[in-house]
Amino acid sequence: MLLSRMTYGHNSLILQEHFNADGTIDNSKVKNTIVIDDRQSSPGFRDTRDPYHLATGGALGRVHKGMSIWRLRGRILVPDASQTASQSDRERAVRAAFDPELCYRDSPSTDGAYTLDWDEITTDTGTWLTGRIPSRIYARPADQPEITEDIRDRTVRRLALALIAADPRVYGQTLRSITLDPGAPSGAVLNRGTGTAPWRATITMSGAGSATFGIDHATDVPTAFQLDLSGMANNDVVVVYGETCGPFGRGRRITKNGVDMFSLKASAIDTWFELLPGTQTINITNHTNVASCVLAWHDAWV
């Protein structure tokens, strides 16, 4: 993160502007940029038991991914003291881009979360030909930026940011997908990251479907995720959002033609699944009148 250009989606603010897109340094901007000197990420996990349950004979519950906090510290730089107006402009731009209220007002559907994008360096040039992994988190500011101005050095203002993300994973920037249909009901899904990845299924119907349409993960448990599509009509579209996470917004949801309809889920509550690291097979079953099922995901890293 610290060796690449970074962008925050709200107001399209650019950090580390002295880096070019390919990671080389633009010498004309090394003293007129917003430098990030260090970052700290604090992933959050929880389970369903508290210490009292354990003390009285309970067991650890299932692991649930929690929110994570990202903290960035750096400097707003300008070439010399004559550029103080430019520096003030940069400060105002930072405050506007990372204002929690403005982020929420401008994107209430994501609870104010925007993408923070950067590149991570890797030696795996077989998978990542450029030696850089386009990475992102989905986060909103936890507070207004903390900016310190030192009157003894008018060329720098110190910056501290705190961002809160819906889950602890880092995602690939590219949305990947496969299409499953009655003619090709099985497909290989590759999650190139190191962590489990959430998914979204977009199901387009050509008529009434099965009451037990299934999306099955052949190598994870449980597998029997089912929907009741018997009430569908031609061109109806059902979208399944697989988990609370950054890429696909709030919570596990099922919609029909854009309207929430969780009642379409026909299988037990524990039949949700995630995409494991590496290659795996996904099947659709009982696919009567399913014109297509597009499964989409982002690579995910722990």
PESULSUL-V878644 format. One record per backbone hydrogen bond with DSSP energy under -0.5 kcal/mol. CO is the residue of the C=O (numbers start at 1). NH is the residue of the N-H. If there is no record, write none. Layout:
co:nh
CO:NH
CO:NH
//
This chain:
co:nh
1:4
6:15
7:117
8:13
9:11
9:12
10:13
13:8
13:15
15:6
16:19
18:26
20:23
24:20
25:27
26:29
27:30
29:32
33:35
33:77
34:16
35:37
35:75
38:73
40:71
41:43
42:69
44:66
46:64
50:53
50:54
51:55
52:56
53:58
54:57
64:46
68:165
69:42
70:163
71:40
72:161
73:37
73:38
74:159
75:35
75:77
76:157
80:83
81:84
83:87
84:88
85:89
86:90
87:91
88:92
89:93
90:94
91:95
92:96
93:97
94:98
96:99
98:100
99:103
100:104
101:105
102:106
103:107
107:110
107:112
108:111
110:113
114:139
115:9
115:117
116:137
117:7
118:135
120:133
123:125
124:128
127:129
128:131
131:122
132:134
133:120
133:135
134:173
135:118
136:171
137:116
137:139
138:166
139:114
140:164
145:147
146:160
148:158
149:151
150:153
153:156
155:78
156:150
157:76
158:148
159:74
160:146
161:72
162:142
162:143
163:70
164:140
165:68
170:301
171:136
174:176
176:297
178:180
178:295
180:293
181:184
184:181
185:284
187:282
189:191
189:280
190:192
191:278
197:275
198:298
199:242
200:296
201:203
201:240
202:204
202:294
203:238
204:291
204:292
205:235
210:213
210:229
213:227
214:285
215:225
216:218
216:283
217:220
223:225
224:226
225:215
226:266
226:267
227:213
227:229
229:209
229:232
233:236
236:205
237:257
238:203
239:255
240:201
240:242
241:253
246:249
249:245
251:253
253:241
254:261
255:239
256:259
259:256
261:264
262:265
264:228
268:271
269:272
274:276
275:197
278:191
280:189
281:218
282:187
283:216
285:214
286:210
287:290
289:206
289:207
289:291
290:182
292:204
293:180
293:295
294:202
294:296
295:178
296:200
297:176
299:172
300:195
301:170
//
